[in-house]
Amino acid sequence: MGILLEDNYKHKGLRNSLVNNLRKKGIYDEHILNAFMEVPRHFFLDSAFENHAYEDKAFGIGEGQTISQPYTVAVQTSLLDIKKSDKVLEIGTGSGFQACILAEMGCQLFTIEYNRKLYSKARKMLDRLGYSSHITCGDGSKGLPLYAPFDKILVTAGAPMVPKALVEQLAVGGVLVIPVGDRQIQKMLKITKVEEGKIKKEEYGDFSFVKLRGKQGWQ
């Protein structure tokens, strides 16, 4: 058992099928769909899941964490409206798949992971795939104040509330996408920082994520 790092015509065909499935579900941004074509999702899963890697499902990656369903990754990415000039902070690197999708879209990426084992694996994968990013192990609920402000912030774990630190670290005009709710179901929120001290909040349906760990997450 291990990670399979071969990417052949079969895998590319499966990716194409996944992209077509995402289109049918309402994901039309070609930049996002192209990123899904370029990033081999099976690299982020144990080789035992190779034949299922391009199904629209979440899978366990160890340490009680998951790699998100592709549709969920696509929805969160679309809400961010990534531009190549954007400075983006991702909270919850996990397997590194979402980080690679963001990096493939050309943004300046910062990503932080709470679990040290997952951090080490994700860092190696990002390096192996040649993506430039600043990856850190730490409490993502506190953000990354040293490198703030950020144009976009993405939280890939369910939070009990919107961490104040993340709103503070958003640039004016910036967007924070975060699932907020209880331990089972969360509402996907898009928070736009209209000006200092003023935000606009929009809801985009129910999702289910693993818990955000840290001081301003689930303890």
C-alpha positions, 0 to 999 in steps of 0.5 A: 500500500502506498501512493501511486505516482504514475499518471497515464492515459487512463487517469487522464480519461478519468479526470476528463469524466470528473470534469464533465461531471462537475460541469453537469453539477454547475461548475462552469469556470474553465480555469477551475476545470482546467486545474482539475484536469492538470492535478492528478487526484490519485496522487493524494490517495492510497493506491488502493483507491486508484480506481475510485480517485475520480469519483465525486466522493470524499476519502479518508487520508488518515489522522481522522481527516479526509480529502474533500469531494471534488464538487466541494473543492470546486464550489469553494474555489469558485466562490473565491474567484481566484485571480493570478495576482491574488495572495491566498491563504488556505486553512487546512492543507490536508492532503494538499489537493486543494492547495495544488488546485489553487497553485495551478490557478496561478495565485500566490499560495500560503497554506497551513495545516494543524496536523504535523504528519499531514503537513509533512506529506503535503509539503513533499507532494507540493514539492514533487509536483513543482508547485510554489507555496509557503506551507506551514504547520500550526493553528490555522484558526489564527491565520498567518498574521506575518504574511497578512493581508490576504486577498482570499482566505479559504477554510477547508474544515468546519468551524463553530464560528468565523474566526476573528483573526481571519477577518482581520487578515483579509484585505479590503475587498478580500473574500473569506470562504468558510463552512460554519455550523455544528460538528455535523453540518455547516453552512458555506459562507462567503464573507467579503470585507467591504471596508475595515470593520464592515463585512458582507455575508452570503450563504451557499448551502449545507456541507459537511466537513471535518472539524477545524482545530485550534484556538478559534476552532473546535478545541 
